[in-house]
Amino acid sequence: MTTAADRLDLRLSAEDKHRIRTAASLRGMPVAAFVREAALHEAQAVIANPPTVHKGTVSARLRGRATTRLSTDEIMRLTRGI
């Protein structure tokens, strides 16, 4: 039985959603399974090698961008300091 706590909702641009659907299709996986696997893989990598982020660094990078639509890649670059 699925409860609200078991769900994760995210907003994606049409381009990002298409990229994820394409990748899932190439792997022969449902989109939800593909996203879950990718997220858990990334979570494990971060837990194993936590980034050293000074307090406020991520919020400082994102400041002023709250009204701008950022792609998932752009958010990842900002939060990882790439």
C-alpha positions in Angstrom: 0.0 0.0 0.0 1.4 3.4 -1.0 1.1 6.3 1.4 1.8 10.0 0.9 5.1 9.5 2.7 6.2 6.9 0.1 5.9 9.3 -2.8 8.3 11.8 -4.2 7.0 14.4 -6.5 9.2 16.6 -8.7 8.8 19.2 -11.3 10.7 18.8 -14.5 10.9 20.7 -17.7 9.6 19.0 -20.8 13.2 18.6 -22.0 14.4 17.0 -18.7 11.3 14.7 -18.7 12.0 13.6 -22.3 15.7 12.9 -21.4 14.7 10.7 -18.5 12.1 8.9 -20.5 14.6 8.2 -23.3 17.2 7.0 -20.9 14.7 4.7 -19.1 13.6 3.3 -22.4 17.1 2.6 -23.5 17.6 0.6 -20.2 14.3 -1.1 -20.7 13.0 0.2 -17.4 9.9 2.0 -16.3 10.6 5.7 -15.7 9.9 5.5 -11.9 12.3 2.6 -11.5 14.9 4.4 -13.5 14.6 7.6 -11.5 14.6 5.6 -8.2 17.7 3.7 -9.1 19.5 6.9 -10.3 18.5 8.8 -7.1 19.5 6.0 -4.8 22.9 5.5 -6.6 23.6 9.3 -6.3 22.5 9.3 -2.6 24.9 6.4 -1.8 27.7 8.2 -3.6 27.1 11.4 -1.6 26.8 9.5 1.7 30.0 7.6 1.0 31.9 10.8 0.1 30.1 13.8 1.6 30.9 17.1 0.1 32.5 19.8 2.2 30.1 22.6 2.0 30.3 25.7 4.2 27.1 26.8 5.8 25.2 29.0 3.4 27.2 28.2 0.3 24.4 26.4 -1.6 21.8 29.0 -0.7 24.3 31.7 -1.8 24.7 30.0 -5.1 21.0 29.8 -5.6 20.1 33.2 -4.3 18.3 35.4 -6.8 17.4 32.4 -9.0 14.2 31.4 -7.2 12.1 32.9 -10.0 14.2 31.5 -12.8 13.4 28.1 -14.2 16.5 26.1 -13.9 17.1 22.7 -15.5 18.1 19.8 -13.4 21.6 20.0 -14.8 21.9 23.7 -13.9 20.8 23.0 -10.3 23.3 20.2 -10.0 26.1 22.4 -11.3 25.1 25.2 -8.9 24.8 22.9 -5.8 28.0 21.0 -6.6 30.0 24.1 -7.4 30.9 22.9 -10.9 
